[in-house]
Amino acid sequence: MIRLSDLKLPLNHSEFELRNAILQKLSLSDSELLDFTIFKRSYDARKKNNILLIYLIDIVLPPAIEQRLLADKKLQSVVRISPNTDYTLLAQAPSDFPNEAQMRPVIIGFGPCGILAALVLAQMGLKPIVLERGQDVRQRTKDTWGLWRERKLNTESNVQYGEGGAGTFSDGKLYSQVKDRRFLGRKVMTEFVKAGAPEEILMVSKPHIGTFKLVKMVENIRAEITRLGGEIRFNAKVETIHREASSDSQGQITGITLEDSQHLATRHIILAIGHSARDTFKMLLDQGAYIEAKPFSIGFRIEHPQSVIDKARFGDQAGHPILGAADYKLVHHCKNGRSVYSFCMCPGGTVVAATSEVGRVVTNGMSQYSRNERNANSAIVVGIEPEKDYPEHILAGIDLQQSLETLAYKLGGENYNAPAQLVGDYLRNTPSTQIGSVTPSYKPGISLGDLSQALPEFANEAIREAIPAFDKQIKGFAMNDAILTGIETRTSSPICIKRGKDYQNLNTKGLYPAGEGAGYAGGILSAGIDGIKVAEAVAIDLLGLDIAIPDGR
């Protein structure tokens, strides 16, 4: 099979026109094109009056014609494709080993990274044990709504902790900018479709699922892992990771103690803890794991009417069913040396309370699959650096996050309301006293006032410069009545649990840092891809296979 890229057609083309375009591009007769499927469809909306659809097409041809096209150096848009790895071919039951209990790999965390790692290890026959500090996704949903509706926070079951990870209460975006030469992202999305996600996620360029569909999908993947011999334990918080010192200055993982004092012996731990497991970060540092501070970002959520964004991005084609609700991606480099960018843009969604700690306020964005809520929202955040902004110690970024979240809690009224301000008032440095045409979506509620108090002055200066600049790209972005809600602090992990080419922590053998919390992913898809890579590395080491670790770094 071959793949044809960069095939462009008008927005409202027919199926016949798509087939004909393939024939013309490859100089084929109709009988020579045996079959084709759409691998990916995106759009180019830079010219609003001439929006184009862009296709990647998988094509089945007679072998001789396929060879001829691949040999044609003028056809740069044609490549051969190979099937994904069949992990069941690597399966070897742990019962073949002398000590099955100690050979079972342990995964800490059951977000996207942990889920894919567990699934792949289970498909190999390696019977992983998953430890998730939060609750199963159904109970977790109830607990999360408890904060949104009744201001009751469960510190172990919320937007950050529990089955599905932080991505469960988000837009469910399934696209990433990570290099994926092995198409592991396709493996992630294929497994999601098997578990009940819409089949269109395999084709569209910016696929998303939405919270309600994610809940059932996550449950189905859990059932498959269990069917294959894996074990998932909820309300299983890890208290200590045991690390045995060795003569070469490296430690070796020997086991885990849970909060209930239960001990598990293991020599392979995948650390898929997410970006908010602050107590676990401290425990790892205390145990001697190698950790470095890394950059992250802080800022606000901004809300506009979705219709304003649609019109600015698509012009007269706004509302077209193929295009759906418009998104955006913006960046501005400021005079003070800072960069401001949009993050986790949620078309037709809501701003949600995302704290996991008492007496703190954190925002995030969420959409359902339909993306049909009134507002669009996105984080508008400023990048900060460890050396410049929190050089005191490795975990100083966490201290900064917590201080800002505590301040936001106080500004909101100390009842989990979030502080908010109209964009126009923020730009004029005037406190807001009443909302305008844009109704804020944040639950449990907002408290209007002066948001500049919620961030350091350098961040306010940068954001005030960036919003008018963004308005030049998205007309209406700086509209007076748009709403800013604070505060956004958990764009990414403030630390990196460093690993080598074998995917193991630099000074702790058997500890495999993975996903967002370890600093190696940013979103559902990239976290899932990282989970697969780390699962492969664990299997190779655990089974003693004499093969190279794929894509090691």
LOTI-71045 format. One record per residue (C-alpha): residue in one letter; x, y, z. Coordinates in steps of 0.5 Angstrom, whole numbers, plus 500, padded with zeros to 3 digits. Example, Ala and Ser with C-alpha at 12.3 -4.5 7.8 and 13.67 -1.06 7.14 Angstrom:
2
A525491516;S527498514;
//
This chain:
553
M500500500;I502507499;R500514502;L499520497;S500527501;D498534500;L492533495;K488539495;L481540493;P475545494;L471545501;N465543497;H468537493;S464531491;E467524492;F467523485;E472529485;L476526490;R477520486;N479524480;A484528483;I488522485;L487519478;Q490525475;K495526481;L498519480;S497519472;L492513473;S487510469;D480508473;S481501473;E488501476;L486505482;L484498486;D482502493;F483508497;T482511504;I482517507;F488517512;K488524514;R484531512;S485538514;Y484544512;D487551509;A483557512;R488562510;K484565505;K477565507;N474566501;N478560498;I478554504;L481548501;L481541504;I488537504;Y488530504;L493524506;I490518502;D492511503;I492507496;V492500494;L495499487;P497493483;P504491485;A508493479;I504500478;E506501486;Q513500484;R513505478;L510510482;L515509488;A521509483;D519516480;K523521483;K518527481;L513524486;Q515527492;S508526495;V508518495;V511514500;R510506502;I507505509;S508499514;P503496519;N504498526;T507493531;D503487533;Y505487540;T502480541;L508477537;L512479543;A508476548;Q511472553;A507470560;P511472566;S509465569;D515463565;F520466570;P522464577;N519469581;E513472577;A511477583;Q517481582;M517480575;R510484574;P511491572;V508497576;I505503573;I503509577;G498513574;F492511570;G492517565;P493517558;C500515559;G499510564;I493507560;L497506554;A503503557;A498498561;L494496555;V501495551;L504491556;A498487557;Q497485550;M505483551;G502478556;L506482562;K500483566;P502490569;I499492576;V496499575;L496504582;E491510581;R491514587;G484517585;Q477514583;D474510577;V472515572;R465514574;Q466516581;R471521579;T466525575;K461525581;D466528585;T469533580;W461535579;G461536587;L466542586;W463545580;R456545583;E457545591;R464547592;K466541595;L473539593;N475531594;T483532594;E484525591;S478525586;N478531582;V480534575;Q487532576;Y487525580;G483519577;E482514572;G483518565;G488523568;A487531567;G485530559;T478527561;F476533563;S478537557;D477538550;G479531549;K484533543;L488528540;Y493531536;S500533537;Q507536534;V511531537;K515527532;D512520530;R515517525;R513510527;F505512527;L504510534;G499516535;R495512530;K496506535;V493510540;M487513536;T486506533;E485503540;F481509542;V476507536;K476500539;A474502545;G468507543;A471513540;P468516534;E471513527;E473520525;I478521529;L482517525;M481521519;V480529521;S487533522;K485535529;P481530532;H477531539;I473526543;G470530549;T469529556;F462524556;K465520550;L472519554;V469516560;K466510556;M472509552;V476509558;E472504562;N472500556;I480500555;R480498563;A476492561;E481490556;I487491560;T483487566;R481481560;L489481558;G491479565;G492486568;E490489574;I488496576;R487498583;F484505585;N485509591;A492506591;K496512593;V504511593;E507513599;T514511598;I518508592;H524503595;R531505591;E537500593;A543504592;S549500588;S556501587;D556505581;S552511584;Q546508581;G540506585;Q535500583;I528500584;T526494589;G519496590;I513500593;T509502599;L502504599;E499509603;D495503607;S502500608;Q501495603;H508493600;L509491592;A516488590;T518490583;R524492579;H520496573;I516502575;I513506570;L512513573;A506516569;I503521575;G501527571;H503534572;S500535579;A502530583;R506535587;D507530593;T510525589;F515529586;K518531593;M518524595;L522522589;L527527590;D527525597;Q529518595;G534520590;A531520583;Y534525578;I530531577;E531538574;A527544574;K524546567;P520552564;F512552565;S507558564;I502562568;G496566565;F489566565;R483563561;I480568556;E473567553;H469570547;P463568543;Q464562539;S461566533;V466571533;I472566533;D468562527;K467569523;A474571524;R477564522;F472562516;G469568514;D462566510;Q464559511;A463560518;G458554521;H460549515;P459542518;I466540515;L470546519;G466545525;A467550531;A474554529;D480554533;Y486558534;K493558536;L497564537;V504567540;H507573541;H514575543;C514581547;K518587548;N520585555;G523579553;R517574555;S513570550;V505570550;Y501564547;S495561547;F494554550;C489548550;M484552546;C477549547;P472551541;G465551544;G467549551;T467552558;V472554563;V472549569;A475549576;A481544576;T484545583;S486539587;E488542593;V484546599;G484553599;R487554591;V484556585;V486553578;T482554571;N482549565;G478549559;M473543557;S469541551;Q464536549;Y464532543;S459537540;R463543541;N456547541;E457551548;R456559547;N463561548;A470559546;N476559551;S483558551;A489559556;I493566555;V499564558;V506567559;G513563559;I517563565;E524560566;P527556572;E534560572;K530567572;D524566575;Y524561581;P532559582;E531557589;H531550589;I529544584;L521544586;A521552587;G516552581;I511548585;D512553590;L510559585;Q504555582;Q502554589;S503561591;L499564585;E493559586;T492561593;L492568591;A487567586;Y483563591;K483569596;L481574590;G475570588;G472570595;E475564598;N469560596;Y472557590;N470562586;A475564580;P477572580;A475575573;Q475581569;L473584562;V478584557;G477591556;D478593563;Y484589564;L487592558;R485599561;N488597568;T481598571;P477593576;S471590573;T464591576;Q459588572;I459583566;G458585559;S455581553;V460575554;T457570560;P463567563;S462559564;Y466558570;K463554575;P462554581;G462562579;I466568578;S468574582;L469580578;G475585580;D482587578;L486580575;S492584575;Q493582582;A493575581;L500575576;P507578577;E508585574;F512582568;A506577566;N501583566;E505587562;A506581557;I499579556;R497587556;E501587550;A499580547;I492581547;P492587542;A497584537;F492577537;D487582535;K490583529;Q490576527;I483574530;K478580529;G475581536;F480578540;A481584544;M473586545;N471589551;D466584554;A471578553;I472575559;L479573563;T478568568;G484566573;I488563574;E492558569;T498555572;R498548570;T500548563;S505543564;S510540569;P514544573;I520539573;C523534569;I524527571;K530526567;R531519563;G536516558;K536513552;D534506555;Y528511558;Q530509565;N531515570;L539517570;N540515577;T535510578;K535503574;G528500573;L524507574;Y521509567;P519517568;A513518562;G508522560;E506530562;G508529570;A515527568;G516532563;Y516528556;A509530554;G504535553;G497532552;I493526551;L496524544;S503525546;A502522553;G499516550;I505515545;D510516550;G506511554;I507506548;K515507548;V516506555;A512500555;E516497550;A523499553;V520496560;A518489556;I525489552;D529490559;L524485563;L524480558;G532480557;L531481549;D537482545;I534488541;A535495540;I530500544;P526503538;D526511538;G531511544;R532518547;
//
